[in-house]
Amino acid sequence: MSYETEEQQVEAMKEWWNENGKAVMLGVGLGVAVIAGWNFWQHRTEQAAIAASDLYSQSVDALRSGDTEQAQALALSLSESHGGSLYASYARMAAARAAIEAGDVAAAEEHLQWAADNADHEDVKVIAQIRLARVKAELGDPAAGLNALPSSAHEAFTGMVEEARGDLHLLAGDTAAARAAYEAAETAGGVSDPATLRIKLNDLAEATDAS
């Protein structure tokens, strides 16, 4: 739309402002609030990450110094206050390993169960599930260990899962299922010690031949 005079243009602008000014101001206010909220949330997130990192560093220091009790207490504190952080899962898994070395398998099971249930990262969750399964077997319940294993996992972890499944089947006395799992593990690859896996398969083959 064109205007013949500046007065007409000014009047048109005044009219537009009267009709839309409140909406414009509301939009500006909302934008400022969103920016302020985002900055506040980002600050809180950064502070939480720093706090989680600090607790994790303390737990690592405790483990290095051999203070298993303090390491486990810090892992619990970290998972309670920053349960959604990767640090919490790492701390719990480290505490589980320290507990096993100290002979407290039940405490290790508790730490690994938490990590298996709460880890946000799939690779961390799978590793926690594998370790939890082995701990349950160590506590005399290979069937519970089998149930703790993931039914499926990323191909990078398939070999590890299947080897653990084979070990648990073997403990439960199901040699056929153990052999099938070991073969699946060997095919998938990615196991920590392929030579040891091959020995397990050979031993099962020899046992089958002997029977």
C-alpha positions as MATLAB code, in Angstrom:
seq = 'MSYETEEQQVEAMKEWWNENGKAVMLGVGLGVAVIAGWNFWQHRTEQAAIAASDLYSQSVDALRSGDTEQAQALALSLSESHGGSLYASYARMAAARAAIEAGDVAAAEEHLQWAADNADHEDVKVIAQIRLARVKAELGDPAAGLNALPSSAHEAFTGMVEEARGDLHLLAGDTAAARAAYEAAETAGGVSDPATLRIKLNDLAEATDAS';
ca = [
       0.000    0.000    0.000;
       1.334    3.443   -0.915;
       0.708    6.676    0.932;
       0.391   10.127   -0.619;
       1.775   11.981    2.411;
       3.956   11.315    5.421;
       0.985   12.102    7.650;
      -0.956    9.238    6.093;
       1.990    6.892    6.648;
       2.318    7.952   10.288;
      -1.402    7.505   10.863;
      -1.272    4.044    9.304;
       1.623    3.073   11.547;
      -0.248    4.333   14.626;
      -3.299    2.342   13.632;
      -1.221   -0.794   13.070;
       0.468   -0.362   16.463;
      -2.863    0.095   18.224;
      -4.052   -3.178   16.713;
      -0.842   -5.199   17.081;
       1.318   -3.489   19.697;
       0.237   -5.700   22.593;
       0.918   -8.856   20.616;
       4.359   -7.565   19.615;
       5.273   -6.706   23.214;
       3.974  -10.063   24.408;
       6.101  -11.804   21.800;
       9.182   -9.823   22.815;
       8.547  -10.590   26.477;
       8.079  -14.256   25.731;
      11.302  -14.315   23.721;
      13.224  -12.712   26.575;
      11.740  -15.214   29.033;
      12.686  -18.145   26.802;
      16.258  -16.895   26.441;
      16.547  -16.304   30.180;
      15.107  -19.759   30.898;
      17.501  -21.392   28.445;
      20.506  -19.627   29.975;
      19.390  -20.657   33.478;
      18.858  -24.280   32.421;
      22.232  -24.372   30.660;
      23.947  -22.979   33.747;
      22.248  -25.544   35.981;
      23.209  -28.353   33.590;
      26.832  -27.237   33.531;
      26.927  -26.991   37.321;
      25.402  -30.464   37.675;
      27.949  -31.910   35.252;
      30.797  -30.312   37.190;
      29.452  -31.666   40.479;
      29.037  -35.173   39.014;
      32.544  -35.067   37.576;
      33.952  -34.014   40.934;
      32.217  -36.870   42.782;
      33.409  -39.344   40.168;
      36.994  -38.096   40.511;
      36.750  -38.564   44.269;
      35.480  -42.120   43.828;
      38.342  -42.928   41.449;
      40.839  -41.497   43.940;
      39.293  -43.627   46.675;
      39.622  -46.748   44.537;
      43.229  -45.972   43.721;
      44.035  -45.560   47.381;
      42.329  -48.851   48.196;
      39.479  -47.272   50.158;
      36.697  -49.521   48.828;
      34.183  -48.419   51.445;
      34.593  -44.737   50.559;
      34.462  -45.497   46.832;
      31.174  -47.347   47.249;
      29.718  -44.558   49.391;
      30.673  -41.977   46.761;
      29.184  -44.130   44.004;
      25.909  -44.297   45.912;
      25.932  -40.542   46.490;
      26.634  -39.878   42.829;
      23.827  -42.132   41.619;
      21.392  -40.519   44.054;
      22.226  -36.914   43.190;
      23.185  -37.265   39.513;
      21.560  -40.533   38.464;
      21.120  -39.429   34.866;
      24.813  -38.798   34.300;
      27.258  -41.182   32.686;
      29.550  -40.612   35.663;
      27.015  -42.337   37.944;
      27.033  -45.518   35.861;
      30.834  -45.533   35.622;
      31.169  -45.013   39.371;
      28.754  -47.832   40.143;
      30.543  -50.235   37.805;
      33.928  -49.293   39.258;
      32.537  -49.786   42.766;
      31.227  -53.203   41.711;
      34.666  -54.268   40.562;
      36.195  -53.066   43.828;
      33.537  -54.947   45.778;
      34.321  -58.171   43.893;
      38.031  -57.756   44.608;
      37.129  -57.269   48.270;
      35.028  -60.439   48.234;
      31.678  -58.660   48.590;
      29.835  -60.148   45.618;
      26.415  -59.105   46.944;
      27.462  -55.440   46.956;
      28.797  -55.852   43.420;
      25.419  -57.234   42.343;
      23.657  -54.183   43.797;
      25.949  -51.746   41.984;
      25.679  -53.563   38.666;
      21.906  -53.909   38.949;
      21.653  -50.142   39.321;
      23.871  -49.542   36.299;
      21.961  -52.098   34.216;
      18.657  -50.453   35.122;
      19.686  -46.806   34.858;
      22.510  -46.390   32.339;
      21.402  -44.084   29.510;
      24.144  -45.188   27.116;
      23.416  -48.522   25.441;
      27.034  -49.724   25.453;
      27.393  -49.040   29.187;
      24.058  -50.752   29.882;
      25.070  -53.892   27.957;
      28.425  -54.174   29.717;
      26.678  -53.737   33.073;
      24.183  -56.466   32.140;
      26.955  -58.883   31.166;
      28.842  -58.282   34.408;
      25.628  -58.527   36.417;
      24.823  -61.869   34.783;
      28.236  -63.253   35.735;
      27.878  -61.987   39.305;
      24.472  -63.646   39.655;
      26.047  -66.891   38.470;
      28.845  -66.387   41.000;
      26.139  -66.111   43.666;
      24.899  -69.541   42.594;
      22.046  -68.623   40.267;
      23.056  -69.064   36.609;
      19.380  -69.018   35.585;
      19.022  -65.510   37.013;
      22.238  -64.619   35.222;
      20.783  -65.769   31.915;
      17.712  -63.621   32.527;
      19.927  -60.621   33.249;
      21.601  -60.811   29.836;
      20.154  -58.626   27.073;
      18.037  -60.540   24.572;
      19.709  -58.534   21.816;
      22.583  -56.079   21.593;
      24.494  -54.002   19.087;
      26.649  -56.204   16.861;
      29.784  -54.867   18.546;
      28.658  -56.556   21.775;
      27.002  -59.689   20.389;
      30.110  -61.832   20.820;
      30.555  -60.774   24.438;
      26.903  -61.417   25.251;
      26.890  -64.833   23.590;
      30.108  -65.941   25.279;
      28.647  -64.992   28.648;
      25.455  -66.839   27.715;
      27.534  -69.913   26.887;
      29.357  -69.752   30.216;
      26.072  -69.535   32.120;
      24.476  -72.377   30.167;
      27.548  -74.474   30.933;
      27.238  -73.694   34.639;
      23.580  -74.677   34.457;
      24.560  -78.002   32.865;
      23.129  -77.348   29.404;
      26.113  -78.193   27.223;
      24.155  -78.092   23.958;
      22.966  -74.546   24.620;
      26.457  -73.577   25.773;
      28.018  -74.844   22.566;
      25.430  -73.016   20.428;
      26.115  -69.774   22.291;
      29.889  -70.164   21.971;
      29.550  -70.785   18.243;
      27.390  -67.662   17.929;
      30.024  -65.716   19.860;
      32.821  -66.974   17.612;
      30.852  -66.049   14.505;
      30.021  -62.578   15.809;
      33.552  -61.823   16.978;
      34.443  -59.008   19.341;
      35.157  -61.281   22.307;
      37.947  -60.347   24.691;
      39.968  -63.544   24.133;
      39.189  -65.511   20.942;
      41.751  -68.203   21.833;
      40.026  -68.956   25.122;
      36.660  -69.103   23.384;
      38.068  -71.645   20.910;
      39.366  -73.748   23.840;
      35.870  -73.760   25.355;
      34.428  -74.985   22.081;
      37.088  -77.658   21.707;
      36.506  -78.870   25.258;
      32.783  -79.210   24.579;
      33.470  -81.051   21.327;
      35.820  -83.484   23.118;
      33.273  -84.041   25.873;
      30.598  -84.761   23.271;
      32.870  -87.203   21.422;
      33.808  -88.968   24.652;
      30.194  -89.498   25.549;
];
